[in-house]
Amino acid sequence: LSEKAFVDTTILAEVLLKVGDSHEAAKRALGRYSKTLLPVYAIKEWKRGQFAKYVYIHNLLTITRSFSTTHGRLSKLFMRPRALSTAHEAMAAATLSLALPVSFAASDPDTELADRFRLAFKTLIYESWEERRSVASATVLDLECYREAGPRERANGELDISPRDCDGNRECCLATILRAKKDILLKLRDSVPLSGRQEDKNRKEVLRHLAVHTNRRFEREDCQKLGDAYFAIFAPDDADILTTNLKDHLPLATAIGKRAVAP
Amino acid sequence: MTILRESETTGTAGTFLESARGGEAKTGELRQLPSITGADVGSGIDFKREAVTSASPIPIDILYQAREAGSKHFDQALRLLESASHHLSEARRADEASDRIGAASEILRFEELLQPLFECRAVGDGFANLVNTIHFGIANLGGEPLNRDQITVLWRIVRELALTPFLSFGDSLKIVRQLKKVGLCLNNSFITEWASEPSELVGKSVR
């Protein structure tokens, strides 16, 4: 284990909004390093992914004022099996039962449950945003074309987290730095497995474009497609890439002589 | 905006303040008022007694909120908070006397009040958020009895809430942090799983 860890998005998500063994393991892993570095790229990915999902759920609960309607829409969006969908609804009520069950003598239990979860999500959203830069000992590598804007409440109670993405009117601020690392880009391209997954195909393609087609404009979508490759490229040589997704990170890191470690 | 004449406004704010602060706030300020939907409204609305006696009229929207504060939800919330505070005080006393059953019984009475307290959520989002977080926090203990620190923090928070039920959502977050410090956490595996897609649950994609 090195002294320094370069923290990836999965660790950030695990620490900020998850619970249980994997959450505890991620926190313990961070504690083992004397220095932990969180790149702003991880914050950007987290905000686009897990964080945006929480905001979407909050907004659904706010608009529908119905737990069951929100739940139905989420089940379809996440393509959950029907049996699991039903179980979730029962679990939502069970999760709140104390000495007495949640009072379904309430005039509208569906609205009440929606209100309870709306508040819970709102709290988790604001708290996780507040804590994002405290997860690691330092937040590094700011992105010039990305504005780290937090949640804002609209008049109807919905939360607005725009902009989710970088400024699309200009070339990605990483383009010049990346193009200067042609050898690394090619090694990384060759290390991406031919898995058939869209994520891998995209990564391979964008690494090739960067290395070979240097005149092609590097768009914000390309920056998103880099994904795990970003961490391999920008991790300091003396740092471990700390991730829960070793399967994707390990081949990339190994290809350029770096280390990826799971909690 | 409709503006009432001074003669129609004086007295209302004072009465409301006395009610909200247990009669201690004769010259105090009114900070956060609830809307009819329970959502937060602007913070930092300051009433001073001098202002009431001046020529400045009080806008109808502020008065309307003050009237809302006198609603049955508000009265009920204050009664329940008083009762909750009593049970937590008794639980503390019992705990100090090493009377575990006595403490657990008082906590049980306190837990029974959380549901009716949440039904008073029209008081405001800050109030509702605190009651809800306490409810989640205790439920997430999975039946473990509350320890002394947790009882004390709850006791302190409930007493504070009885004095300032109109706290903003933002202010409620500061108190949520106090609950988290003693292990009364809002997040749980249901929320995590409900908000996750299958690939995230196995620690893979976050995109």
Interface residues (C-beta under 8 A of the other chain):
Chain A: T9 T10 A13 E14 L17 K18 V19 G20 S22 E45 W46 R48 G49 Q50 K53 Y54 I57 H71 L74 F78 M79 R80 H88 M91 A92 T95 L96 S97 L98 A99 L100 V102 S103 A106 E112 D115 R116 F117 L119 A120 F121 K122 T123 L124 Y126 E127 E130 G157 E199 Q224 G227 T244 N245 K247 D248
Chain B: A39 L108 E111 E112 L114 Q115 P116 F118 E119 R121 D125 A128 N129 N132 T133 H135 F136 I138 A139 F169 G170 S172 L173 V176 R177 C185 L186 N187 N188 S189 F190 I191 T192 E193 W194 A195 S196 E197 P198 E200 G203 K204 S205 V206 R207
